[in-house]
Amino acid sequence: MQELNLRYFQSVARTGSLSAAAGELHVAVSAVSRQITNLEQRLELKLFNRQPRGMVLTEAGRLLQAYALRNQLELDSVVEQMRGATARQRQTIRVACPDGMAWHCLPSVIARFVIDHPEIGFDIEVVESARASELVKQGSVDIALTFSLSVDIGVQVVSSYSAAIGALMRNDHPLAVFEALEMKDLADYPLTVSDTGSTVRYLFDVACSLSGVTLHPRITCNTLGVTYTAVSEHSNMVGLCSAMSVSGRVQQAGLVHIPFKEPQLAQRSLQVQVMADRLLPEHTERFLDTLSAALSEAEKTAFAGKGEGGK
């Protein structure tokens, strides 16, 4: 396959239309159409379904798109090594993660890593978990951390950790003496919970429904910082989050994180993902090793006994 064919193919796949691709490439629509047709004829495969609203990749087209993305990323890495690039912008690791990991855990690992590797920089994009997986599949980021209920197609899970949802509260809270809680135990206390669309809120709603309990959160939010601060400032407030999200901060703030007995709240995992079959640069592999070791240690700490900070 010629490079020109793949350039035109990738542009149409990315934009979803011949005209948008032509504008991006600064060529005529007919030139784009001709290159796509030539590529399909050479491969003897249909790569797009032509629809009134644009061009939609077929299954074969999606496989070619993933191949083209991987090869471009690997080519960039090889060229970088050949040139002996040491400038910071050529040693940047791009990471996408949800707010729960961006608030403390991931920055803490990165801060320690750059002390020993000052030539490496980081670009962190804070997005919903599903979006983080999409970005790593597209090659827009090198690593994705996601809270997931299943394994996503098109990504390689480098490592996975328990991200069970528990109750965060002050160590002088009336419930802080318990080893584990049930949803009904929260009925008399104000709650702060992630807003609709998050895995925390989804599993919270499922657990309430199966337990026959109706709970009305006092605060809903899309950032862990709100939950952490509300719990720290209010003696009776309970926040729902994973122990991994607040690992390292619980005891410092005089808080405890207590697990739930409901199995539904333990169905979630924290996954470290990369693009499937991609050959990663050496410095990215080095950071993955550091990240996996740190998350393994955080998992042990979070789930030792009752939970971090527990009595």
C-alpha positions as CSV (number, residue, x, y, z in Angstrom):
1,M,0.0,0.0,0.0
2,Q,1.3,3.4,-1.0
3,E,1.7,6.1,1.6
4,L,-0.6,8.4,-0.4
5,N,-3.3,5.8,-0.4
6,L,-3.1,5.5,3.4
7,R,-2.9,9.2,4.0
8,Y,-6.2,9.7,2.0
9,F,-7.8,6.6,3.7
10,Q,-6.9,7.9,7.2
11,S,-8.3,11.4,6.5
12,V,-11.6,10.0,5.3
13,A,-11.8,7.6,8.2
14,R,-11.0,10.4,10.7
15,T,-13.4,13.0,9.2
16,G,-16.2,10.7,8.0
17,S,-16.6,12.3,4.5
18,L,-14.9,12.7,1.2
19,S,-15.4,16.5,1.2
20,A,-14.1,17.0,4.7
21,A,-11.0,14.9,3.8
22,A,-10.5,16.9,0.6
23,G,-10.5,20.1,2.7
24,E,-8.1,18.7,5.2
25,L,-5.7,17.5,2.4
26,H,-6.2,20.6,0.2
27,V,-7.1,18.5,-2.9
28,A,-10.2,17.9,-5.0
29,V,-12.9,15.6,-3.8
30,S,-12.5,13.5,-6.9
31,A,-8.8,12.9,-6.0
32,V,-9.8,11.6,-2.6
33,S,-12.5,9.4,-4.1
34,R,-10.1,8.0,-6.7
35,Q,-7.4,7.1,-4.1
36,I,-10.0,5.3,-1.9
37,T,-11.3,3.4,-4.9
38,N,-7.8,2.4,-6.0
39,L,-7.0,1.2,-2.5
40,E,-10.2,-0.9,-2.3
41,Q,-9.5,-2.4,-5.7
42,R,-5.9,-3.3,-4.8
43,L,-7.0,-4.9,-1.6
44,E,-10.2,-6.4,-3.1
45,L,-12.0,-5.3,0.0
46,K,-14.7,-2.8,0.8
47,L,-13.3,-0.3,3.3
48,F,-16.3,2.1,3.6
49,N,-20.0,2.0,3.4
50,R,-21.1,5.0,1.3
51,Q,-24.1,6.6,3.1
52,P,-26.0,9.8,2.6
53,R,-24.5,11.4,5.6
54,G,-20.9,10.3,5.0
55,M,-18.4,7.4,4.8
56,V,-18.7,4.7,7.5
57,L,-15.9,2.2,8.0
58,T,-16.6,-1.4,7.4
59,E,-15.0,-4.1,9.7
60,A,-12.2,-4.4,7.2
61,G,-11.8,-0.6,7.2
62,R,-11.6,-0.5,11.0
63,L,-8.8,-3.1,11.0
64,L,-6.9,-1.1,8.4
65,Q,-7.4,2.1,10.4
66,A,-5.9,0.4,13.5
67,Y,-3.0,-0.9,11.5
68,A,-2.3,2.5,10.0
69,L,-2.4,4.2,13.3
70,R,-0.1,1.7,15.0
71,N,2.4,1.9,12.1
72,Q,2.5,5.7,12.1
73,L,3.1,5.8,15.8
74,E,5.8,3.2,15.6
75,L,7.4,5.0,12.6
76,D,7.4,8.2,14.6
77,S,9.2,6.4,17.5
78,V,11.8,4.9,15.2
79,V,12.5,8.2,13.5
80,E,12.8,9.8,17.0
81,Q,15.4,7.2,18.0
82,M,17.3,7.5,14.7
83,R,17.6,11.2,15.2
84,G,18.7,10.8,18.8
85,A,16.0,13.2,19.9
86,T,16.4,14.4,23.5
87,A,14.3,17.5,23.5
88,R,11.5,17.5,26.0
89,Q,8.7,17.7,23.4
90,R,10.1,14.5,21.8
91,Q,10.1,12.7,25.1
92,T,6.5,13.4,26.1
93,I,4.2,10.7,27.4
94,R,0.6,11.4,26.8
95,V,-1.9,10.0,29.4
96,A,-5.7,10.1,29.5
97,C,-7.5,9.3,32.7
98,P,-10.7,10.0,34.7
99,D,-10.9,12.6,37.4
100,G,-10.6,10.0,40.1
101,M,-7.0,9.2,39.0
102,A,-6.0,12.7,38.1
103,W,-6.8,14.1,41.5
104,H,-4.0,12.5,43.4
105,C,-2.8,9.1,42.5
106,L,-1.5,9.6,38.9
107,P,0.2,13.0,39.6
108,S,1.9,11.5,42.6
109,V,3.4,8.7,40.5
110,I,4.4,11.1,37.8
111,A,6.0,13.6,40.2
112,R,8.3,10.8,41.6
113,F,9.1,9.5,38.1
114,V,10.3,12.8,36.7
115,I,12.7,13.3,39.6
116,D,14.7,10.4,38.1
117,H,13.8,11.2,34.5
118,P,14.0,15.0,34.0
119,E,14.2,14.6,30.2
120,I,10.7,13.2,30.1
121,G,7.5,15.3,30.1
122,F,3.8,14.4,30.5
123,D,0.6,15.6,28.8
124,I,-2.4,14.6,31.0
125,E,-5.9,14.7,29.6
126,V,-8.7,14.3,32.1
127,V,-11.8,12.7,30.5
128,E,-14.4,10.1,31.2
129,S,-13.2,6.5,31.3
130,A,-14.8,5.6,28.0
131,R,-13.3,8.6,26.3
132,A,-9.8,7.7,27.7
133,S,-10.1,4.2,26.0
134,E,-11.1,5.8,22.7
135,L,-8.1,8.2,22.8
136,V,-5.7,5.4,23.3
137,K,-7.3,3.4,20.5
138,Q,-7.0,6.4,18.2
139,G,-3.3,6.9,19.1
140,S,-4.1,10.4,20.5
141,V,-2.5,9.3,23.9
142,D,0.0,6.6,24.8
143,I,-1.6,5.4,28.0
144,A,-5.1,5.3,29.3
145,L,-6.2,4.7,32.9
146,T,-9.9,3.8,33.1
147,F,-12.5,2.7,35.6
148,S,-14.1,-0.2,33.7
149,L,-16.8,-2.8,34.1
150,S,-15.4,-4.9,31.1
151,V,-12.5,-5.2,28.7
152,D,-12.7,-2.9,25.7
153,I,-12.0,-4.1,22.2
154,G,-9.0,-2.6,20.5
155,V,-6.9,-2.0,23.6
156,Q,-4.4,-4.0,25.5
157,V,-4.8,-4.1,29.3
158,V,-1.3,-3.8,30.7
159,S,-2.5,-4.3,34.3
160,S,-5.7,-4.3,36.2
161,Y,-6.6,-3.5,39.8
162,S,-9.7,-3.7,42.1
163,A,-11.6,-0.4,42.1
164,A,-14.4,-1.4,44.4
165,I,-16.5,1.5,45.6
166,G,-16.5,2.2,49.3
167,A,-17.6,4.8,51.8
168,L,-15.3,7.7,52.5
169,M,-15.9,9.6,55.8
170,R,-14.1,11.2,58.8
171,N,-12.6,8.9,61.4
172,D,-15.0,10.4,64.0
173,H,-18.1,9.6,61.9
174,P,-20.6,7.3,63.6
175,L,-20.1,4.6,60.9
176,A,-16.3,4.7,61.0
177,V,-16.2,1.9,63.6
178,F,-17.7,-0.7,61.2
179,E,-15.5,-3.2,59.2
180,A,-18.0,-3.1,56.3
181,L,-21.3,-1.4,55.5
182,E,-24.5,-2.0,53.7
183,M,-26.4,0.5,51.6
184,K,-29.2,0.8,54.2
185,D,-26.6,2.0,56.7
186,L,-26.3,5.3,54.8
187,A,-29.9,6.2,55.0
188,D,-29.5,8.6,57.9
189,Y,-26.5,10.5,56.6
190,P,-25.9,13.1,53.9
191,L,-24.2,11.6,50.8
192,T,-22.0,13.0,48.1
193,V,-21.9,10.8,44.9
194,S,-20.6,11.2,41.3
195,D,-23.2,12.5,38.8
196,T,-25.1,10.4,36.3
197,G,-22.9,8.7,33.7
198,S,-20.0,7.7,35.9
199,T,-19.4,4.0,36.9
200,V,-19.6,5.0,40.5
201,R,-23.1,6.4,40.1
202,Y,-24.2,3.5,37.9
203,L,-23.1,0.8,40.4
204,F,-24.5,2.9,43.3
205,D,-27.9,3.0,41.6
206,V,-27.8,-0.8,40.9
207,A,-26.8,-1.6,44.5
208,C,-29.6,0.6,45.9
209,S,-32.2,-1.0,43.6
210,L,-31.1,-4.6,44.4
211,S,-31.0,-3.8,48.2
212,G,-34.5,-2.2,48.1
213,V,-33.1,1.1,49.5
214,T,-33.9,4.6,48.3
215,L,-31.1,7.1,48.9
216,H,-31.0,10.7,47.7
217,P,-27.5,12.2,47.5
218,R,-27.1,15.6,49.1
219,I,-24.3,16.5,46.7
220,T,-23.7,15.2,43.1
221,C,-20.5,16.2,41.3
222,N,-18.1,15.2,38.5
223,T,-14.9,15.7,40.4
224,L,-13.4,13.8,43.4
225,G,-12.2,17.1,44.9
226,V,-15.8,18.0,45.8
227,T,-16.4,14.7,47.5
228,Y,-13.0,14.8,49.4
229,T,-13.6,18.4,50.7
230,A,-17.2,17.9,51.6
231,V,-16.4,14.8,53.6
232,S,-13.4,16.5,55.3
233,E,-15.5,19.5,56.3
234,H,-18.8,17.8,57.3
235,S,-18.7,15.5,60.3
236,N,-21.6,13.3,59.1
237,M,-21.0,13.4,55.3
238,V,-20.3,10.1,53.5
239,G,-18.7,10.1,50.0
240,L,-18.6,7.2,47.5
241,C,-15.4,6.5,45.7
242,S,-12.7,3.8,45.3
243,A,-9.9,3.4,47.8
244,M,-7.5,3.6,44.9
245,S,-8.7,7.2,44.1
246,V,-7.8,8.5,47.5
247,S,-4.8,6.2,48.2
248,G,-2.2,8.0,50.2
249,R,-4.5,10.8,51.3
250,V,-6.9,9.1,53.7
251,Q,-4.8,8.9,56.8
252,Q,-3.3,12.3,56.3
253,A,-6.7,13.9,56.4
254,G,-8.1,11.9,59.3
255,L,-10.5,9.9,57.1
256,V,-11.4,6.3,56.6
257,H,-12.5,4.3,53.6
258,I,-14.9,1.4,54.4
259,P,-15.9,-1.3,51.9
260,F,-19.5,-2.3,51.2
261,K,-21.0,-5.8,51.6
262,E,-23.0,-5.4,48.3
263,P,-21.1,-7.4,45.6
264,Q,-22.3,-5.0,42.9
265,L,-20.0,-2.3,44.2
266,A,-16.9,-4.5,43.7
267,Q,-17.5,-5.2,40.0
268,R,-15.4,-2.3,38.8
269,S,-11.7,-2.4,37.9
270,L,-9.0,0.1,37.3
271,Q,-7.3,-0.7,34.0
272,V,-4.0,0.6,32.5
273,Q,-4.5,0.4,28.8
274,V,-2.4,0.9,25.6
275,M,-3.2,0.5,21.9
276,A,-3.4,-3.2,21.0
277,D,-0.3,-4.6,19.3
278,R,1.5,-1.2,19.4
279,L,5.3,-1.2,19.9
280,L,5.8,1.5,22.6
281,P,8.8,3.7,23.0
282,E,11.3,2.6,25.6
283,H,10.6,5.6,27.9
284,T,6.9,4.9,27.8
285,E,7.5,1.2,28.7
286,R,9.7,2.4,31.6
287,F,6.9,4.6,33.0
288,L,4.4,1.8,32.6
289,D,6.6,-0.4,34.8
290,T,6.8,2.4,37.4
291,L,3.0,3.0,37.2
292,S,2.1,-0.6,37.6
293,A,4.4,-1.0,40.6
294,A,2.9,2.0,42.3
295,L,-0.7,0.9,41.6
296,S,0.0,-2.6,42.9
297,E,1.3,-1.1,46.1
298,A,-1.6,1.3,46.4
299,E,-4.0,-1.7,45.9
300,K,-2.3,-3.6,48.7
301,T,-2.5,-0.6,51.0
302,A,-6.1,0.2,50.1
303,F,-7.5,-3.3,50.7
304,A,-5.4,-4.4,53.7
305,G,-7.8,-5.1,56.5
306,K,-10.8,-2.8,56.6
307,G,-9.4,-0.2,54.2
308,E,-7.0,2.6,54.3
309,G,-7.2,4.5,57.5
310,G,-9.6,2.1,59.1
311,K,-9.6,1.2,62.8
